[in-house]
């Protein structure tokens, strides 16, 4: 079953990779001699910068809200998730309007100090550094979410042993908690890096050439599908190399909790300057990644806004919610089956199959969409030919013109989001629990349902949140595969912002945040309560 699921999910990737064996008529050589070095350099810079930034912000804030007491901690538990609900291209538009020459900041500087153009230096947000900063502010919640779930699942007994050996908060974090949470943290950073490799809206608007913009330009601008597929294959190879490098560095080490004693987590009370420093450390990413851009969008919406706001937005929001809810449930369920199947049958074939199934996240959404359209359009034509020949009727586009193909595309794109989170959590459950359950008469399915699922409930919720929010923001695959007259909030926001109609786009952008933020808050609270022993 594991291999069958993996093959179904990996079908679009296989279709895209099949283009590797087709001739390019010199296009690849042209790209290699002109723009490919720039693609490589910019992409590598973004990967390194965003990887380090999301690791530091996500892991540090997760440890603070789980293990420390300081002003505002309860608010930051869910507040640190808020930037995840903001599409990267939306925050890019908001900050560009805010920080440009005619924006309020530079206008205030000129009016206050009597400066004119050329009299002062102001950093250009539309640059490689600006793109890396904004992407980090949007993607750090991936690491925060999984790191927080890992810290909540850790046994108090292990932390108590560290405290009895004289470990203070910092040494306890670096020598005990951080190594135990390594699989979850690596999973979060991997998701952030793959999302960075797939980023299109912000880097295109900032004029930063990366592999993703090159794939879009080559496929849809030059019409060279083979060369674009080969660029996408380079992205896949890069992600595979990152995963293999991390697993090689991990070696044979395993990360299990060998006790069932789960008590109230020990908390370190911070006082004075340390308490306010912790508050500032948690407030800064929320302020820069959510509050300021949301405030800017709110102001623009109040000043102008979208003329279609009203009944049409209820339909847009309903479509977005339905797709996100269905995709998150299906993705988490299949990821759980894949992870558990790999645990029961840890063979080479199973490992390869699950890794291939989870690689769709490294492929741009439009490339995934094309990889889906090719086989499904062919299948629709075969069905229509059969129905016309046998019954004299044409049934239309049963698969490629329905919402089913959208759910399938989201599953291909975001299965890795749930798979990484669930695999990291399942890997920490000691095999002795499986053995004990089986000796008590439980089947493999019963063990998964009654033993593993309750233990992993926090990670399952985290995985569902990540998929839900990602589907709410997904744009390229939705634009290509959506049924006729089926719009979402993301499509509306991007279509207006791409035409520089930011005031109108702000309304639908805020609606994306409003629709996604309530489940994020509720599920964050539920994730804390789901800890064993709570």
CORKA-V170017 format. One record per residue. OMEGA is omega in radians with two decimals (none if undefined). Layout:
omega
OMEGA
OMEGA
This chain:
omega
-3.13
-3.13
3.11
3.11
-3.12
-3.14
3.12
-3.12
-3.07
-3.07
3.14
3.12
3.12
3.12
3.13
-3.12
3.11
3.11
3.14
-3.07
3.12
-3.12
-3.11
3.11
3.05
-3.12
-3.11
3.11
3.10
3.12
-3.12
-3.11
-3.08
-2.96
-3.06
3.09
3.11
3.06
-3.10
-3.09
-3.13
-3.14
3.13
3.10
3.13
-3.12
-3.11
-3.09
-3.13
3.11
3.13
-3.11
-3.14
3.10
-3.09
-3.09
-3.06
-3.10
-3.12
-3.14
3.10
3.12
-3.13
-3.05
3.14
-2.93
-3.03
3.05
3.14
-3.09
3.08
-3.05
-3.11
3.10
-3.10
3.11
3.10
-3.13
-3.14
3.09
-2.98
-3.14
-3.14
-3.12
-3.10
3.07
-3.10
-3.11
3.12
3.13
3.09
3.11
-3.09
-3.11
3.08
3.11
-3.07
-2.99
-3.12
-3.06
-3.12
-3.12
-3.04
-3.09
-3.11
3.08
3.12
3.12
-3.12
-3.13
-3.09
-3.04
3.12
-3.13
3.01
-3.10
3.14
-3.14
-3.07
3.09
3.07
-3.09
-3.13
-3.13
-3.14
-3.09
3.12
3.10
3.12
3.10
3.14
-3.13
-3.10
3.11
3.10
-3.13
-3.13
-2.97
-3.12
3.10
3.04
-3.13
3.13
-3.10
-3.07
3.10
3.11
3.09
3.14
3.13
3.12
-3.11
-3.09
-3.12
3.09
-3.09
-3.14
3.13
3.11
3.09
3.11
-3.13
3.12
3.10
3.04
3.13
3.01
-3.10
-3.08
-3.12
3.08
3.12
-3.04
-3.02
-3.08
-3.01
-3.08
3.08
3.13
-3.11
-3.05
-3.13
-3.14
-3.13
3.11
3.08
3.11
3.11
3.11
3.10
3.12
-3.14
3.12
3.08
3.07
3.12
-3.12
-3.05
-3.10
-3.00
-3.07
-3.09
3.09
-3.14
3.13
3.14
3.14
-3.12
3.09
3.10
-3.08
3.10
3.08
3.11
3.13
-3.10
-3.12
-3.06
-3.00
3.10
-3.12
-3.13
-3.13
-3.08
-3.09
3.14
3.11
3.10
3.11
3.01
3.09
3.10
3.07
3.06
3.11
-3.13
3.14
3.14
3.12
3.12
3.10
-3.13
-3.13
3.12
3.13
-3.12
3.08
3.12
3.11
3.12
-3.11
-3.14
3.09
-3.00
-3.11
2.91
-2.99
3.12
3.08
-3.11
3.10
-3.11
3.08
-3.11
3.05
-3.10
3.13
3.13
3.12
-3.09
3.03
-3.09
3.13
-3.14
-3.12
3.05
3.09
3.10
3.14
3.13
3.13
-3.10
-3.03
3.13
3.10
-3.13
-3.09
-3.06
-3.10
-2.97
-3.12
3.13
3.10
3.08
3.10
3.13
3.10
3.11
3.13
3.13
3.13
-3.13
-3.12
3.09
-3.09
-3.12
-3.13
-3.12
-3.11
-3.07
-3.14
-3.12
3.06
3.10
3.11
-3.13
3.12
3.09
-3.13
-3.13
-3.12
3.14
-3.10
-3.12
3.14
-3.11
-3.12
3.13
-3.13
-3.10
3.14
3.14
-3.14
3.10
3.10
3.12
3.13
-3.13
-3.12
3.08
3.09
3.11
-3.12
-3.11
-3.04
3.13
-3.11
-3.11
3.13
3.14
3.14
-3.11
-3.13
3.13
3.11
3.13
-3.10
-3.09
3.14
-3.13
-3.12
-3.12
3.13
-3.07
-3.13
3.10
3.05
-3.14
3.11
3.09
3.07
-3.08
-3.07
-3.14
-3.06
3.05
3.08
-3.14
3.09
3.11
3.11
3.12
-3.13
3.09
3.12
-3.12
3.13
3.14
-3.08
-3.01
3.11
-3.12
3.11
-3.05
3.11
-3.09
-3.09
-3.06
-3.06
3.10
-3.08
3.11
3.12
-3.09
3.06
3.10
3.12
3.12
3.10
3.12
3.11
-3.08
-2.92
3.06
3.14
-3.14
3.14
-3.09
-3.13
-3.12
-3.09
3.12
3.12
3.14
3.14
-3.13
-3.14
3.09
-3.07
3.13
3.13
3.09
3.08
-3.12
3.13
3.14
-3.12
3.11
3.09
3.02
-3.14
3.03
3.09
3.10
3.10
3.09
3.11
-3.06
-2.99
-3.08
-3.02
-3.06
3.09
3.13
-3.05
-3.01
3.12
3.13
3.08
3.10
3.12
3.13
3.11
3.12
-3.09
3.14
-3.12
-3.09
3.12
3.13
3.10
-3.07
-3.05
-3.06
-3.00
-3.12
-3.13
-3.13
-3.06
-2.95
-3.05
3.04
-3.14
3.10
3.13
-3.09
3.07
3.12
-3.12
3.13
-3.13
-3.11
-3.07
-3.11
3.11
-3.12
3.13
3.09
-3.13
3.07
-2.99
3.14
3.10
-3.14
-3.10
-3.11
3.13
3.08
3.08
3.10
3.07
3.13
-3.10
-3.14
-3.07
-2.97
-3.10
3.08
3.10
-3.14
-3.11
-3.13
3.06
3.08
3.12
3.14
3.11
-3.12
-3.08
-3.10
3.10
-3.14
-3.13
none
